[in-house]
């Protein structure tokens, strides 16, 4: 079979299976098996498939994924995340402190957890009712929390950057380091959005907030755990003391101690965190395994290489190629969630970006930002529905979407900044080397 027949056949079959409601991991595997049988006999393909799937589940690097997921769930079930929001809200007495505190809390949460949805759920569960009670506009309240959750995806440790590194065979440590400065720039941009919003629509931000000041010891108990967990992860990875997997293991153990010690974690909450991690990893494990089969078929028929050669034969400017790829991801992000997009599309896209002359560490950061846009765009924007669910009838999905638009503009502006000044992402990894 020709490579383009395989590529179109795989894509067409995959879209049909997803359209009829088959879960994405099963759709990926089912679309791959007919082509795998063309390569090998039925019996041989079953044996080789089992070996490939087993290889995914015992991969040492991938052990970091359940550990970071468990870490985030522990913080979500304890008071560590909500306490950080309360400190940033009550400890900083300025107009709009609840909105700025939401951004800061999401950024702090992102420094210890790589899941956008968990970040939006943990901080939003506390911040949204409080902001609505204080008189903040519904669209601002919903938008700042839905967008704030995306900071967990860019600020390391990031699950999307971790998956990107696995698929593209790039250094996880370099990718994490490259996300630091863009992550801080994005935090500043979100603060700027709230500031401008308050100027253009002053009625959406109350002039005064009846929040009590926090005593010093409570401040230390609030900020200390997040700082300590983030410091352990950062120093262990960037100083070369531990691999990302080892750092995740130590941080998860530390989080258990802190969550029980100062975070008010109960035994029931601990069990819920374990079960939530197992549910998440059940899905992610199947998705990873199916992605391996899908990638094997693509690689065997040389679809990524042939697609890259075909695309480059049009002699397009590298930046035109980049714009096409980004537009493709933004549209696709309206219908697929980021993890699925990573394993379905990246095996074909990243050789094209490398051949076009782009640094794959830099592209990893740009790709991650497009995934942030994906979780904010309907109809499959995960963060939109998380915040709407927390609102319990007070906030409509339309309020969340409209509230997110200025923050999506900030994400697009960050991509433009990275294109104009690639050093925004690459300077820190170069210095660390």
SETI-374907 format. One line per field, with one value per residue (C-alpha): residue number from 1; residue in one letter; chain; x, y, z. Coordinates in nm, 4 decimals. Example, Ala and Ser with C-alpha at 12.3 -4.5 7.8 and 13.67 -1.06 7.14 Angstrom:
pos = 1_2
code = A_S
unit = A_A
px = 1.2300_1.3670
py = -0.4500_-0.1060
pz = 0.7800_0.7140
// end
This chain:
pos = 1_2_3_4_5_6_7_8_9_10_11_12_13_14_15_16_17_18_19_20_21_22_23_24_25_26_27_28_29_30_31_32_33_34_35_36_37_38_39_40_41_42_43_44_45_46_47_48_49_50_51_52_53_54_55_56_57_58_59_60_61_62_63_64_65_66_67_68_69_70_71_72_73_74_75_76_77_78_79_80_81_82_83_84_85_86_87_88_89_90_91_92_93_94_95_96_97_98_99_100_101_102_103_104_105_106_107_108_109_110_111_112_113_114_115_116_117_118_119_120_121_122_123_124_125_126_127_128_129_130_131_132_133_134_135_136_137_138_139_140_141_142_143_144_145_146_147_148_149_150_151_152_153_154_155_156_157_158_159_160_161_162_163_164_165_166_167_168_169_170_171_172_173_174_175_176_177_178_179_180_181_182_183_184_185_186_187_188_189_190_191_192_193_194_195_196_197_198_199_200_201_202_203_204_205_206_207_208_209_210_211_212_213_214_215_216_217_218_219_220_221_222_223_224_225_226_227_228_229_230_231_232_233_234_235_236_237_238_239_240_241_242_243_244_245_246_247_248_249_250_251_252_253_254_255_256_257_258_259_260_261_262_263_264_265_266_267_268_269_270_271_272_273_274_275_276_277_278_279_280_281_282_283_284_285_286_287_288_289_290_291_292_293_294_295_296_297_298_299_300_301_302_303_304_305_306_307_308_309_310_311_312_313_314_315_316_317_318_319_320_321_322_323_324_325_326_327_328_329_330_331_332_333_334_335_336_337_338_339_340_341_342_343_344_345_346_347_348_349_350_351_352_353_354_355_356_357_358_359_360_361_362_363_364_365_366_367_368_369_370_371_372_373_374_375_376_377_378_379_380_381_382_383_384_385_386_387_388_389_390_391_392_393_394_395_396_397_398_399_400_401_402_403_404_405_406_407_408_409_410_411_412_413_414_415_416_417_418_419_420_421_422_423_424_425_426_427_428_429_430_431_432_433
code = X_X_X_X_X_X_X_X_X_X_X_X_X_X_X_X_X_X_X_X_X_X_X_X_X_X_X_X_X_X_X_X_X_X_X_X_X_X_X_X_X_X_X_X_X_X_X_X_X_X_X_X_X_X_X_X_X_X_X_X_X_X_X_X_X_X_X_X_X_X_X_X_X_X_X_X_X_X_X_X_X_X_X_X_X_X_X_X_X_X_X_X_X_X_X_X_X_X_X_X_X_X_X_X_X_X_X_X_X_X_X_X_X_X_X_X_X_X_X_X_X_X_X_X_X_X_X_X_X_X_X_X_X_X_X_X_X_X_X_X_X_X_X_X_X_X_X_X_X_X_X_X_X_X_X_X_X_X_X_X_X_X_X_X_X_X_X_X_X_X_X_X_X_X_X_X_X_X_X_X_X_X_X_X_X_X_X_X_X_X_X_X_X_X_X_X_X_X_X_X_X_X_X_X_X_X_X_X_X_X_X_X_X_X_X_X_X_X_X_X_X_X_X_X_X_X_X_X_X_X_X_X_X_X_X_X_X_X_X_X_X_X_X_X_X_X_X_X_X_X_X_X_X_X_X_X_X_X_X_X_X_X_X_X_X_X_X_X_X_X_X_X_X_X_X_X_X_X_X_X_X_X_X_X_X_X_X_X_X_X_X_X_X_X_X_X_X_X_X_X_X_X_X_X_X_X_X_X_X_X_X_X_X_X_X_X_X_X_X_X_X_X_X_X_X_X_X_X_X_X_X_X_X_X_X_X_X_X_X_X_X_X_X_X_X_X_X_X_X_X_X_X_X_X_X_X_X_X_X_X_X_X_X_X_X_X_X_X_X_X_X_X_X_X_X_X_X_X_X_X_X_X_X_X_X_X_X_X_X_X_X_X_X_X_X_X_X_X_X_X_X_X_X_X_X_X_X_X_X_X_X_X_X_X_X_X_X_X_X_X_X_X_X_X_X_X_X_X_X_X_X_X_X
unit = A_A_A_A_A_A_A_A_A_A_A_A_A_A_A_A_A_A_A_A_A_A_A_A_A_A_A_A_A_A_A_A_A_A_A_A_A_A_A_A_A_A_A_A_A_A_A_A_A_A_A_A_A_A_A_A_A_A_A_A_A_A_A_A_A_A_A_A_A_A_A_A_A_A_A_A_A_A_A_A_A_A_A_A_A_A_A_A_A_A_A_A_A_A_A_A_A_A_A_A_A_A_A_A_A_A_A_A_A_A_A_A_A_A_A_A_A_A_A_A_A_A_A_A_A_A_A_A_A_A_A_A_A_A_A_A_A_A_A_A_A_A_A_A_A_A_A_A_A_A_A_A_A_A_A_A_A_A_A_A_A_A_A_A_A_A_A_A_A_A_A_A_A_A_A_A_A_A_A_A_A_A_A_A_A_A_A_A_A_A_A_A_A_A_A_A_A_A_A_A_A_A_A_A_A_A_A_A_A_A_A_A_A_A_A_A_A_A_A_A_A_A_A_A_A_A_A_A_A_A_A_A_A_A_A_A_A_A_A_A_A_A_A_A_A_A_A_A_A_A_A_A_A_A_A_A_A_A_A_A_A_A_A_A_A_A_A_A_A_A_A_A_A_A_A_A_A_A_A_A_A_A_A_A_A_A_A_A_A_A_A_A_A_A_A_A_A_A_A_A_A_A_A_A_A_A_A_A_A_A_A_A_A_A_A_A_A_A_A_A_A_A_A_A_A_A_A_A_A_A_A_A_A_A_A_A_A_A_A_A_A_A_A_A_A_A_A_A_A_A_A_A_A_A_A_A_A_A_A_A_A_A_A_A_A_A_A_A_A_A_A_A_A_A_A_A_A_A_A_A_A_A_A_A_A_A_A_A_A_A_A_A_A_A_A_A_A_A_A_A_A_A_A_A_A_A_A_A_A_A_A_A_A_A_A_A_A_A_A_A_A_A_A_A_A_A_A_A_A_A_A_A_A
px = 0.0000_0.1123_0.1884_-0.0905_-0.3441_-0.2389_-0.2455_-0.5888_-0.7225_-0.6008_-0.7369_-1.0693_-1.1266_-1.0254_-1.2684_-1.5537_-1.4891_-1.4738_-1.7885_-1.9902_-1.8904_-1.6057_-1.3640_-1.0461_-0.8041_-1.0182_-1.0686_-0.6905_-0.6295_-0.9175_-0.8028_-0.4468_-0.5208_-0.6346_-0.3125_-0.1084_-0.2572_-0.1335_0.2198_0.2056_-0.0160_-0.3125_-0.1475_0.1911_0.0339_-0.1513_0.1733_0.3684_0.0825_0.0905_0.4672_0.4314_0.1533_0.3525_0.6523_0.4441_0.3292_0.6825_0.8530_1.0594_1.0029_0.6267_0.6271_0.6454_0.2922_0.0934_0.3163_0.2475_-0.1231_-0.1335_0.0474_-0.2121_-0.5007_-0.3571_-0.3357_-0.6883_-0.8296_-0.6473_-0.6537_-0.3127_-0.4449_-0.7464_-0.5305_-0.2931_-0.5848_-0.7053_-0.3582_-0.3284_-0.6805_-0.6752_-0.3046_-0.2847_-0.5206_-0.5746_-0.8792_-0.9338_-0.7315_-0.9677_-0.9065_-0.5313_-0.5247_-0.6915_-0.4182_-0.1444_-0.2980_-0.3316_0.0330_0.1432_-0.0662_0.0906_0.4352_0.3463_0.0804_0.0794_-0.2949_-0.5017_-0.8372_-0.7273_-0.5921_-0.9178_-1.1238_-0.9133_-0.8761_-1.2080_-1.3998_-1.2947_-1.2471_-1.5599_-1.8211_-1.6101_-1.5744_-1.9467_-2.0279_-1.8035_-1.9756_-1.7287_-1.8774_-1.9764_-1.7744_-1.4611_-1.4907_-1.5433_-1.2885_-1.0034_-1.0448_-1.0863_-0.7838_-0.5897_-0.6155_-0.4130_-0.1103_-0.0662_0.0018_0.2865_0.4533_0.6615_0.6012_0.3640_0.2005_0.1668_0.5384_0.6141_0.4075_0.5593_0.9093_0.8209_0.6713_0.9474_1.2361_1.3384_1.4889_1.2105_1.4337_1.5031_1.1326_1.0411_1.3083_1.1951_0.8440_0.9504_0.9939_0.6944_0.4899_0.5855_0.5175_0.1731_0.0979_0.1873_-0.0281_-0.3287_-0.2789_-0.2716_-0.5990_-0.7683_-0.6227_-0.7533_-1.0878_-1.1235_-1.0598_-1.3016_-1.5707_-1.5225_-1.8604_-1.7167_-1.4651_-1.5907_-1.4216_-1.3821_-1.3749_-1.4728_-1.1878_-1.0176_-0.6403_-0.4497_-0.2158_0.1538_0.1581_-0.1375_0.0430_0.3500_0.1354_-0.0386_0.2562_0.5169_0.3879_0.3568_0.7020_0.8613_0.7045_0.7878_1.1448_1.2013_1.0832_1.2740_1.6062_1.6046_1.5489_1.7394_2.0422_2.0742_2.0167_1.7272_1.5410_1.1843_1.0519_1.2617_1.1742_0.8044_0.8324_1.0030_0.7580_0.4585_0.5850_0.6492_0.3016_0.1447_0.3225_0.2331_-0.1270_-0.1843_0.0298_-0.0850_-0.3336_-0.6091_-0.6161_-0.8393_-0.8051_-1.1174_-0.9605_-0.6423_-0.8405_-1.0319_-0.7003_-0.5752_-0.8926_-0.8958_-0.5329_-0.6161_-0.9125_-0.6994_-0.4150_-0.6564_-0.7562_-0.4074_-0.2515_-0.4934_-0.4377_-0.0580_-0.0775_-0.3088_-0.0876_0.2098_0.0216_-0.0948_0.2584_0.4070_0.1783_0.2591_0.6319_0.6298_0.4691_0.6936_0.3909_0.5624_0.8722_0.6735_0.4325_0.7263_0.8886_0.5595_0.4976_0.8500_0.8266_0.5860_0.8837_0.6857_0.8438_0.9090_0.6804_0.3998_0.4399_0.4250_0.1090_-0.0603_0.0321_-0.0877_-0.4174_-0.4604_-0.4129_-0.6449_-0.9249_-0.8563_-0.8533_-1.2208_-1.3003_-1.0230_-0.8636_-0.4866_-0.3540_-0.5322_-0.4081_-0.0535_-0.0488_-0.2546_-0.0854_0.2628_0.4328_0.3535_0.3880_0.7151_0.9370_0.7854_0.8684_1.2218_1.2734_1.1418_1.4282_1.2492_1.4064_1.1942_1.2337_1.1008_0.8201_0.7306_0.6535_0.4555_0.2682_0.1820_0.0376_-0.1854_-0.3033_-0.3924_-0.6082_-0.7663_-0.8995_-1.0655_-1.2416_-1.5840_-1.7327_-1.4726_-1.2974_-1.2555_-1.1923_-1.5098_-1.7288_-1.5309_-1.5976_-1.9592_-2.0115_-1.8679_-2.1015_-2.4079_-2.6511_-2.5068_-2.2717_-2.3721_-2.1416_-2.1832_-2.0479_-1.7431_-1.6724_-1.7069_-1.4966_-1.2171_-1.1860_-0.9485_-0.7283_-0.7179_-0.5955_-0.3142_-0.2201_-0.2074_0.0077_0.2493_0.2836_0.3618_0.6251_0.7883_0.7968_0.9543_1.1947_1.2562_1.5061_1.2063_1.1895_1.5460_1.7583_1.7082_1.7799_2.0977_2.2083_2.1333_2.3517
py = 0.0000_0.3572_0.5808_0.8264_0.5426_0.4293_0.7832_0.8662_0.5223_0.5503_0.9022_0.8239_0.5085_0.6875_0.9743_0.7323_0.5353_0.8524_0.9882_0.6781_0.7277_0.4805_0.6035_0.7458_0.4780_0.1996_0.3975_0.4369_0.0665_-0.0423_0.1867_0.0505_-0.3250_-0.3709_-0.2106_-0.4082_-0.7275_-0.6157_-0.6061_-0.9312_-1.2353_-1.2166_-1.4336_-1.2609_-0.9138_-1.0061_-1.1194_-0.8122_-0.5849_-0.7373_-0.6824_-0.3176_-0.2541_-0.4162_-0.2008_0.1116_0.0046_-0.0725_0.2341_0.4014_0.7577_0.7068_0.6246_1.0013_1.0406_0.8587_1.0146_1.3709_1.2888_1.1487_1.4567_1.6845_1.4775_1.4912_1.8693_1.8824_1.6660_1.8602_2.2292_2.3081_2.4467_2.6341_2.7759_2.9227_3.1051_3.2343_3.3734_3.5492_3.6848_3.7902_3.8580_4.1031_4.3945_4.5627_4.6147_4.2954_4.0830_3.7863_3.7815_3.8358_3.5792_3.3255_3.3730_3.3500_3.0419_2.8687_2.9533_2.8176_2.5075_2.4659_2.4577_2.1303_1.9778_1.9414_1.8981_2.1888_2.0379_1.9520_2.3066_2.4657_2.2317_2.2776_2.6570_2.7212_2.5218_2.7763_3.0945_3.1006_3.1034_3.3610_3.5912_3.5736_3.6449_3.9517_4.0921_4.0151_3.9895_3.6370_3.6461_3.7756_3.5235_3.2281_3.3399_3.4055_3.0638_2.8634_3.0357_3.0245_2.6466_2.6380_2.7719_2.4194_2.2991_2.5420_2.5980_2.2852_2.0087_1.9771_1.6532_1.7818_1.8703_1.5281_1.3506_1.5741_1.4780_1.1082_1.1227_1.3411_1.1914_1.5296_1.5976_1.6259_1.8462_2.0882_2.1078_2.1826_2.4537_2.6054_2.6481_2.8582_3.2033_3.1749_3.0577_3.3654_3.5892_3.4300_3.4933_3.8609_3.8720_3.7310_3.9916_4.2555_4.1224_4.1586_4.5083_4.6236_4.4505_4.6489_4.9725_4.8974_4.7380_4.8730_4.7337_4.3779_4.4366_4.5553_4.8565_4.6873_4.3253_4.2096_3.9601_3.9158_3.9432_3.6198_3.5822_3.5234_3.1582_3.0806_3.2484_3.0291_2.7148_2.8184_2.9139_2.6788_2.3456_2.4728_2.6347_2.3233_2.0801_2.3060_2.3528_1.9784_1.9146_2.2092_2.1556_1.7777_1.7913_2.1042_2.0381_1.6880_1.5262_1.3128_1.2197_1.3527_1.0145_1.0141_1.3782_1.2981_1.0061_1.2154_1.5041_1.2687_1.1237_1.4738_1.5827_1.2919_1.4040_1.7724_1.7009_1.4993_1.7292_2.0793_2.0305_1.8649_1.5564_1.2804_0.9064_0.9207_1.1986_0.9945_0.6967_0.9243_1.0615_0.7065_0.6011_0.9218_0.8575_0.4999_0.6147_0.8762_0.6339_0.3675_0.6052_0.7446_0.3966_0.2723_0.5903_0.5531_0.1881_0.2557_0.5484_0.3118_0.0852_0.3854_0.5274_0.1903_0.1661_0.5250_0.4665_0.1304_0.2876_0.5967_0.8272_1.1013_1.1062_1.1043_1.3676_1.5899_1.5490_1.6285_1.9375_2.0698_2.0130_2.3080_2.5275_2.7186_2.9562_2.7879_3.0407_2.9657_2.5983_2.6958_2.9040_2.6145_2.3727_2.6091_2.6750_2.2984_2.2444_2.5276_2.3868_2.0270_2.1414_2.2296_1.8583_1.6619_1.6985_1.7710_1.4299_1.2554_1.5150_1.4606_1.0888_1.1051_1.3937_1.4560_1.1505_1.3048_1.6755_1.6920_1.5579_1.8308_2.1023_1.9678_1.9598_2.3164_2.4231_2.4804_2.3818_2.0990_2.2277_2.5664_2.4039_2.2001_2.5223_2.6666_2.3373_2.3380_2.6897_2.5769_2.2948_2.5583_2.7280_2.3886_2.3441_2.6880_2.6448_2.4817_2.2323_2.0122_2.2752_2.0778_2.3775_2.5474_2.2677_2.2330_2.5976_2.5812_2.2759_2.4596_2.7554_2.5318_2.7393_3.0791_3.0765_2.9630_2.8065_3.1284_3.3309_3.1042_3.1198_3.4978_3.5385_3.3297_3.5294_3.8004_3.5318_3.3369_3.6638_3.6682_3.3103_3.4036_3.7063_3.4771_3.2557_3.5697_3.6691_3.3256_3.3463_3.6927_3.6105_3.2344_3.3054_3.3604_2.9806_2.8815_3.1206_2.9479_2.5909_2.7228_2.8883_2.5736_2.3673
pz = 0.0000_-0.0699_0.2260_0.1439_0.1238_0.4696_0.6094_0.4685_0.5603_0.9195_0.9595_0.7941_0.9974_1.3174_1.2556_1.1801_1.5003_1.7107_1.5407_1.6364_1.9991_2.0479_2.3202_2.1669_2.3007_2.1509_1.8297_1.7907_1.8436_1.6196_1.3379_1.3634_1.3693_1.0048_0.8822_1.1354_0.9902_0.6477_0.7892_0.9880_1.0157_1.2507_1.5180_1.4915_1.5061_1.8263_1.9904_1.8758_1.9854_2.3331_2.3502_2.2411_2.4926_2.7738_2.6822_2.7414_3.0874_3.2116_3.0587_3.3335_3.2087_3.2016_3.5731_3.6274_3.4852_3.7593_4.0251_3.9056_3.8651_4.2212_4.3513_4.1927_4.3266_4.6800_4.6660_4.5254_4.8062_5.0787_5.1707_5.0229_4.6926_4.8337_5.1163_4.8580_4.6974_5.0336_5.1070_4.7718_4.8060_5.1697_5.2097_4.9174_4.9842_4.6471_4.4256_4.2290_4.4705_4.4287_4.0509_4.0845_4.3645_4.1353_3.8753_4.1359_4.2967_3.9578_3.8832_4.2220_4.1709_3.8261_3.9858_4.1596_3.9321_3.5533_3.4925_3.3619_3.4566_3.8126_3.8533_3.7349_3.9546_4.2701_4.2627_4.0906_4.3515_4.6143_4.4120_4.1921_4.4734_4.6607_4.3596_4.2806_4.6481_4.6452_4.3352_4.0549_3.7073_3.6034_3.2834_3.4523_3.7368_3.5036_3.2444_3.4857_3.6493_3.3285_3.1754_3.5026_3.5005_3.1783_3.3667_3.5066_3.1512_3.0799_3.4171_3.4923_3.5754_3.2792_3.1664_2.8083_2.7953_2.9438_2.6761_2.4069_2.5186_2.5116_2.1603_2.0109_2.2133_2.3559_2.6979_2.9584_3.1742_2.8869_2.8038_3.1647_3.1870_2.8559_2.9952_3.2953_3.1382_2.8993_3.1982_3.3993_3.0980_3.0650_3.4341_3.3782_3.0640_3.2508_3.5252_3.2504_3.1081_3.4476_3.4903_3.1510_3.2135_3.5367_3.3476_3.0633_3.2815_3.6364_3.7437_3.7156_3.9970_4.3392_4.4967_4.8346_4.9503_5.2975_5.3323_5.6692_5.7018_5.7621_6.0642_5.9950_6.1034_5.8785_5.5883_5.6452_5.6685_5.3454_5.1251_5.2724_5.1324_4.7751_4.7880_4.9376_4.6874_4.3928_4.5185_4.5518_4.1944_4.0494_4.2241_4.1826_3.8053_3.7074_3.9283_3.7865_4.1259_4.0017_3.6866_3.6393_3.7541_4.0715_4.1428_4.0981_4.3431_4.6117_4.5588_4.5808_4.9103_5.0458_4.9364_5.1252_5.4443_5.3967_5.2950_5.6130_5.8305_5.7368_5.4527_5.6522_5.4269_5.5629_5.5082_5.2910_5.0839_5.0462_4.9156_4.6762_4.5454_4.4862_4.3059_4.0970_3.9965_3.8979_3.6890_3.5142_3.4521_3.3281_3.0507_2.9901_2.9919_2.7268_2.5263_2.5451_2.4438_2.1504_2.0504_2.0283_1.7843_1.5832_1.5707_1.4709_1.1671_1.0657_1.1026_0.9199_0.6121_0.6479_0.6614_0.8694_0.6455_0.3212_0.4506_0.5466_0.2045_0.0299_0.2418_0.1905_-0.1861_-0.1999_-0.0993_0.1611_0.4098_0.7477_0.9127_0.6670_0.7600_1.1285_1.0772_0.8954_1.1744_1.4492_1.2659_1.2270_1.6010_1.7028_1.4827_1.5913_1.9530_1.9217_1.8871_2.0638_2.4064_2.4241_2.5294_2.2424_1.9943_2.1177_2.0447_1.7248_1.5431_1.6852_1.5280_1.1876_1.2715_1.4646_1.1776_0.9588_1.2132_1.2529_0.8748_0.8513_1.0782_1.4092_1.7389_1.8838_2.2413_2.1278_1.9309_2.2399_2.4273_2.1335_2.0972_2.4681_2.4419_2.1526_2.3787_2.6379_2.3762_2.2990_2.6547_2.6304_2.2934_2.2519_2.1962_2.3749_2.5909_2.9151_3.1401_3.0179_3.1499_3.4736_3.5628_3.4462_3.6680_3.9681_3.8994_3.9587_3.7531_3.8447_3.5449_3.1955_2.9398_2.7368_3.0317_3.0532_2.6786_2.6602_2.9732_2.8205_2.4963_2.6309_2.7889_2.4615_2.3078_2.5674_2.4711_2.1024_2.1894_2.3771_2.0685_1.8646_2.1218_2.1002_1.7203_1.7277_2.0136_2.0362_2.3152_2.5442_2.5653_2.4705_2.6782_3.0136_2.8874_2.7189_3.0428_3.2455_3.0129
// end
